[in-house]
Amino acid sequence: MSAQEGLVLGKIYSAEPDARRTPPRGRFSLGKWLLPVYSALALAFLLIPIVYTIVFSFNAQTGKSNIAWSGFTLANWSGVCAEQDVCAAFGTSILIGLVSTIAATILGTMIAIALVRYRFPFRSAVSLLIFLPMATPEVVMGAGLAAQFLSAGIPKGIGTIIIAHTLFCLSFVVVTVKARAASLDPALEEAGRDLYGSPSQVFRLITLPLLLPGILAAALLSFSLSFDDFIITYFNSGTVQTFPTYIYISAQRGIPAQANVIASAVFLIAIAIVVISQIVTQSRQKRLNAVR
């Protein structure tokens, strides 16, 4: 076989896979449309409850029922605390979330640094036990904590809720900060010590700024988990009402429009924070690329 014939055959064989991979133009491809359609349907399914909440926050509620649409009004947004129990429950959830987040973030950060930087007996066992609250069903954890508080004679209230939230948020903080601490280069801290920095100075000027993104992410996650929790709170709240427990009790007769207002505001604020953070990150990346 001549060189010219071999070149022709090589082009034919190399073109066959491309012909098999590329469908003819104008031909319907199920795989090309299936994933976008499925993604759109899944997104719509997830957004239906959120859209319902936002729409019914403008409902002109008649009586105590907020199930049927009665008309459009802005009075619910201007007088969100007209239903006093709503604002009281929301304020209680904010207070519990802030206190438990601060406690869990401080304790979890110290535990994460200890697990990454130090060697001590039963270190592997401690790392394993940290994951147990994340894998334990909330019903089991809530009932177990309630039994312990009852055995110790501790009355249920805001204090028991804060303790319970701190305990189950602690694992999420440790896992998040530990991943960040494991990625840090120990040579940076060694350089700080070589420059005669004290341990506190090295931690304050080098370690803490490097860990700060992970700490902030862990704090935001802890606050969202604490604010949203219902099962553990229900077992350990006593007579205290948080925002999720108030929603649960009110759902039987229709959630008040003021509760929908607060839920809508929380959702919109969260979306705004995400959008602003993305814009700031992109602008910072553009400045770094321009400098390079």
Backbone torsions as a table, in degrees:
resi	resn	phi	psi	omega
1	MET	NA	132.2	-177.4
2	SER	-74.0	168.3	179.8
3	ALA	-67.2	-34.3	179.9
4	GLN	-68.1	-40.8	177.4
5	GLU	-64.8	-40.0	178.2
6	GLY	-63.4	-37.6	178.2
7	LEU	-65.4	-39.2	179.1
8	VAL	-66.1	-45.5	178.7
9	LEU	-62.8	-37.8	178.3
10	GLY	-63.3	-39.3	177.6
11	LYS	-65.9	-38.0	179.5
12	ILE	-65.5	-47.2	-179.4
13	TYR	-65.3	-37.9	179.8
14	SER	-71.7	-24.7	-179.5
15	ALA	-84.0	-20.7	-177.4
16	GLU	-63.5	-45.6	178.4
17	PRO	-61.9	-38.9	178.7
18	ASP	-63.5	-37.3	179.3
19	ALA	-67.9	-33.1	179.2
20	ARG	-75.5	-34.1	-177.1
21	ARG	-77.1	-33.9	-174.8
22	THR	-94.7	114.7	179.3
23	PRO	-71.1	151.7	178.9
24	PRO	-61.3	149.4	179.5
25	ARG	-68.3	141.6	179.9
26	GLY	86.9	-6.2	-179.9
27	ARG	-88.8	136.0	-179.6
28	PHE	-71.0	130.8	179.0
29	SER	-116.9	116.7	-178.7
30	LEU	-65.3	-41.8	-178.5
31	GLY	-65.6	-27.3	-178.7
32	LYS	-70.4	-31.0	-176.0
33	TRP	-105.1	-19.1	-174.6
34	LEU	-65.4	-47.8	-177.3
35	LEU	-65.8	-45.6	176.8
36	PRO	-61.9	-40.7	179.7
37	VAL	-65.8	-43.7	178.7
38	TYR	-62.8	-41.5	179.6
39	SER	-64.3	-41.3	179.2
40	ALA	-64.8	-41.7	179.0
41	LEU	-65.9	-41.4	178.5
42	ALA	-64.1	-41.7	178.5
43	LEU	-64.4	-42.4	178.2
44	ALA	-63.2	-39.6	178.8
45	PHE	-63.5	-39.1	179.4
46	LEU	-71.8	-30.1	-176.0
47	LEU	-86.8	-13.4	-177.9
48	ILE	-57.9	-48.9	178.6
49	PRO	-62.6	-35.6	-179.5
50	ILE	-68.4	-43.5	178.1
51	VAL	-63.1	-40.5	178.1
52	TYR	-60.6	-43.8	-180.0
53	THR	-62.9	-44.7	-179.2
54	ILE	-66.0	-42.7	-178.5
55	VAL	-64.1	-44.6	-176.4
56	PHE	-79.3	-3.6	169.8
57	SER	-73.3	-15.6	176.6
58	PHE	-103.4	13.3	-177.1
59	ASN	-79.9	133.3	175.4
60	ALA	-77.6	86.0	-173.5
61	GLN	-66.3	132.8	176.6
62	THR	-110.2	119.7	-177.3
63	GLY	73.9	-144.5	-179.1
64	LYS	-99.0	-2.3	-177.3
65	SER	-95.5	134.8	177.2
66	ASN	-128.3	39.6	-177.0
67	ILE	-95.5	-42.9	-178.1
68	ALA	-99.1	146.3	-179.6
69	TRP	-74.5	127.1	-177.7
70	SER	-114.8	-8.4	-178.8
71	GLY	139.5	163.3	-177.2
72	PHE	-89.4	138.4	176.5
73	THR	-155.8	152.1	174.8
74	LEU	-103.6	3.9	-177.3
75	ALA	-65.5	-30.0	-179.5
76	ASN	-66.6	-34.7	180.0
77	TRP	-78.6	-37.2	179.6
78	SER	-76.5	-27.2	178.7
79	GLY	-122.0	57.2	-173.7
80	VAL	-65.1	-26.0	-179.1
81	CYS	-96.0	16.3	174.9
82	ALA	-61.8	-35.5	171.4
83	GLU	-90.2	98.5	-169.6
84	GLN	-62.6	-35.4	-178.0
85	ASP	-63.7	-29.5	-179.7
86	VAL	-65.0	-51.9	-178.9
87	CYS	-66.3	-35.8	178.3
88	ALA	-64.9	-43.9	179.1
89	ALA	-66.5	-39.2	178.5
90	PHE	-64.5	-44.6	177.7
91	GLY	-62.6	-37.0	176.9
92	THR	-64.4	-41.5	178.7
93	SER	-65.0	-39.3	177.6
94	ILE	-63.7	-45.0	-180.0
95	LEU	-62.1	-47.7	179.9
96	ILE	-63.1	-42.0	-179.7
97	GLY	-63.1	-42.7	-178.8
98	LEU	-66.9	-47.2	-177.3
99	VAL	-65.6	-46.7	-179.4
100	SER	-66.9	-33.8	178.3
101	THR	-66.9	-45.0	179.1
102	ILE	-61.9	-45.4	-179.3
103	ALA	-65.1	-46.2	-178.3
104	ALA	-66.8	-36.2	-179.4
105	THR	-68.0	-43.2	179.8
106	ILE	-65.2	-51.0	-179.2
107	LEU	-65.2	-42.8	-178.5
108	GLY	-65.7	-37.1	178.1
109	THR	-64.8	-43.0	178.6
110	MET	-64.0	-41.7	178.6
111	ILE	-64.7	-41.7	-179.2
112	ALA	-63.5	-43.4	178.2
113	ILE	-64.2	-40.7	179.2
114	ALA	-64.0	-40.4	-179.3
115	LEU	-69.1	-30.2	-177.1
116	VAL	-87.1	-39.8	-169.5
117	ARG	-99.8	-15.2	-172.9
118	TYR	-124.8	153.4	176.0
119	ARG	-113.0	124.1	-178.5
120	PHE	-148.9	161.6	-178.9
121	PRO	-60.4	143.8	178.0
122	PHE	63.1	27.5	179.5
123	ARG	-64.2	-43.0	179.3
124	SER	-65.8	-37.0	178.9
125	ALA	-66.4	-38.5	178.0
126	VAL	-64.7	-41.8	178.0
127	SER	-61.1	-38.4	178.7
128	LEU	-70.0	-41.3	-179.1
129	LEU	-66.5	-26.3	179.2
130	ILE	-62.5	-32.9	-176.9
131	PHE	-80.0	-16.1	-175.0
132	LEU	-61.4	-44.8	178.2
133	PRO	-60.4	-28.8	178.7
134	MET	-72.3	-30.1	-179.1
135	ALA	-93.4	-13.6	-178.5
136	THR	-79.6	133.6	175.9
137	PRO	-59.1	143.5	-176.8
138	GLU	-64.5	-29.2	177.8
139	VAL	-63.2	-42.8	179.9
140	VAL	-65.5	-45.7	-178.9
141	MET	-65.8	-44.1	-179.8
142	GLY	-63.2	-44.1	179.1
143	ALA	-66.7	-38.4	179.1
144	GLY	-65.2	-43.7	177.7
145	LEU	-65.6	-39.0	178.4
146	ALA	-62.8	-39.3	178.2
147	ALA	-66.0	-38.4	178.8
148	GLN	-66.8	-43.3	178.1
149	PHE	-63.1	-38.0	179.0
150	LEU	-66.9	-41.4	179.4
151	SER	-66.5	-35.2	179.9
152	ALA	-82.0	-5.2	179.9
153	GLY	73.4	24.2	-179.7
154	ILE	-89.0	121.5	179.6
155	PRO	-68.2	141.9	-178.8
156	LYS	-77.6	141.0	-179.2
157	GLY	179.2	-155.0	-179.2
158	ILE	-63.0	-37.3	-179.9
159	GLY	-61.2	-44.9	180.0
160	THR	-68.3	-34.2	177.1
161	ILE	-65.3	-43.6	-179.7
162	ILE	-62.8	-42.8	178.3
163	ILE	-62.1	-44.7	-179.6
164	ALA	-63.6	-44.4	179.9
165	HIS	-66.3	-38.7	178.1
166	THR	-62.4	-39.1	-177.4
167	LEU	-67.4	-43.4	-176.9
168	PHE	-83.7	-19.6	174.2
169	CYS	-80.0	-21.4	-176.8
170	LEU	-59.2	-41.0	-178.6
171	SER	-63.5	-41.4	179.9
172	PHE	-66.1	-36.5	177.9
173	VAL	-66.5	-45.4	-178.3
174	VAL	-61.4	-46.0	-178.7
175	VAL	-62.9	-42.8	-178.2
176	THR	-68.4	-48.5	-178.1
177	VAL	-70.8	-34.0	178.9
178	LYS	-62.5	-40.4	177.7
179	ALA	-63.4	-37.8	177.8
180	ARG	-70.4	-43.1	-178.8
181	ALA	-65.8	-34.5	-179.9
182	ALA	-68.2	-23.2	-178.6
183	SER	-87.5	-6.5	-178.9
184	LEU	-78.5	148.6	179.1
185	ASP	-87.7	116.5	179.5
186	PRO	-61.6	-18.8	-179.6
187	ALA	-64.4	-26.6	178.5
188	LEU	-66.2	-42.6	177.6
189	GLU	-70.4	-36.0	177.0
190	GLU	-63.7	-37.1	177.4
191	ALA	-64.9	-37.7	176.8
192	GLY	-64.9	-39.3	177.2
193	ARG	-69.7	-33.3	177.0
194	ASP	-66.6	-25.4	177.6
195	LEU	-90.0	22.7	174.1
196	TYR	66.2	32.1	174.4
197	GLY	-84.6	137.8	177.2
198	SER	-71.2	162.1	178.4
199	PRO	-55.5	-39.1	178.9
200	SER	-68.1	-37.5	177.9
201	GLN	-67.3	-41.2	178.7
202	VAL	-62.6	-42.2	179.9
203	PHE	-68.1	-41.4	-175.0
204	ARG	-74.2	-35.5	-173.7
205	LEU	-99.0	-18.7	-175.9
206	ILE	-121.1	-58.8	-172.7
207	THR	-67.1	-49.6	-175.9
208	LEU	-62.7	-45.2	177.1
209	PRO	-61.3	-34.7	178.8
210	LEU	-71.7	-32.0	178.9
211	LEU	-83.7	-13.0	-171.8
212	LEU	-57.4	-42.6	177.3
213	PRO	-58.5	-42.0	177.6
214	GLY	-67.8	-37.1	179.2
215	ILE	-66.5	-43.1	179.2
216	LEU	-64.9	-41.1	177.9
217	ALA	-62.8	-41.1	178.4
218	ALA	-65.8	-38.9	179.5
219	ALA	-65.6	-43.3	178.4
220	LEU	-63.5	-41.0	178.0
221	LEU	-64.2	-42.1	179.9
222	SER	-63.8	-42.6	-179.2
223	PHE	-64.9	-42.1	179.3
224	SER	-64.8	-39.6	178.1
225	LEU	-66.8	-41.1	-179.7
226	SER	-68.1	-44.3	-178.5
227	PHE	-64.9	-33.4	-174.1
228	ASP	-90.6	-11.7	-171.5
229	ASP	-69.3	139.7	177.3
230	PHE	-123.0	-46.4	-170.3
231	ILE	-65.0	-53.7	-179.5
232	ILE	-64.1	-38.3	177.9
233	THR	-63.5	-41.1	-177.3
234	TYR	-62.2	-36.3	-179.9
235	PHE	-74.4	-26.5	-169.8
236	ASN	-122.2	15.3	-174.9
237	SER	-91.7	-27.9	-175.0
238	GLY	68.6	-124.1	179.3
239	THR	-93.2	-1.7	-178.6
240	VAL	-77.9	136.3	178.9
241	GLN	-110.9	121.9	170.4
242	THR	-96.2	174.9	-177.6
243	PHE	-63.1	-44.2	176.8
244	PRO	-62.9	-40.7	178.8
245	THR	-67.7	-34.0	176.4
246	TYR	-65.2	-41.6	177.8
247	ILE	-62.3	-41.1	-179.1
248	TYR	-63.5	-44.2	-179.1
249	ILE	-68.8	-37.1	-176.9
250	SER	-78.9	-16.0	-174.9
251	ALA	-64.8	-23.1	-178.1
252	GLN	-67.0	-31.6	-179.8
253	ARG	-111.4	5.4	-178.2
254	GLY	102.6	121.6	-176.5
255	ILE	-64.2	131.6	179.7
256	PRO	-58.6	149.2	-178.8
257	ALA	-61.5	-31.3	178.9
258	GLN	-64.7	-34.0	175.8
259	ALA	-66.9	-37.9	175.1
260	ASN	-64.6	-33.6	177.2
261	VAL	-63.2	-47.8	-179.6
262	ILE	-64.3	-42.8	178.9
263	ALA	-62.8	-42.0	178.5
264	SER	-64.5	-41.0	179.9
265	ALA	-64.5	-41.8	178.1
266	VAL	-62.2	-43.1	179.4
267	PHE	-63.5	-45.3	-178.8
268	LEU	-66.8	-37.8	177.8
269	ILE	-65.5	-41.2	178.0
270	ALA	-62.3	-43.0	177.7
271	ILE	-62.2	-41.7	179.8
272	ALA	-63.4	-40.1	179.0
273	ILE	-64.0	-42.3	179.5
274	VAL	-64.1	-44.3	-179.1
275	VAL	-64.2	-44.1	-179.9
276	ILE	-63.8	-42.4	179.0
277	SER	-63.3	-38.4	177.9
278	GLN	-65.8	-41.0	179.1
279	ILE	-64.6	-43.4	179.2
280	VAL	-64.3	-41.7	179.4
281	THR	-63.7	-43.4	179.4
282	GLN	-65.8	-41.1	178.1
283	SER	-65.3	-38.4	177.0
284	ARG	-66.0	-39.2	178.8
285	GLN	-66.3	-37.6	177.4
286	LYS	-64.6	-39.7	178.4
287	ARG	-65.6	-39.6	178.4
288	LEU	-66.0	-39.8	177.8
289	ASN	-65.5	-35.8	179.1
290	ALA	-68.1	-36.5	179.0
291	VAL	-68.2	-38.5	179.6
292	ARG	-68.7	NA	NA
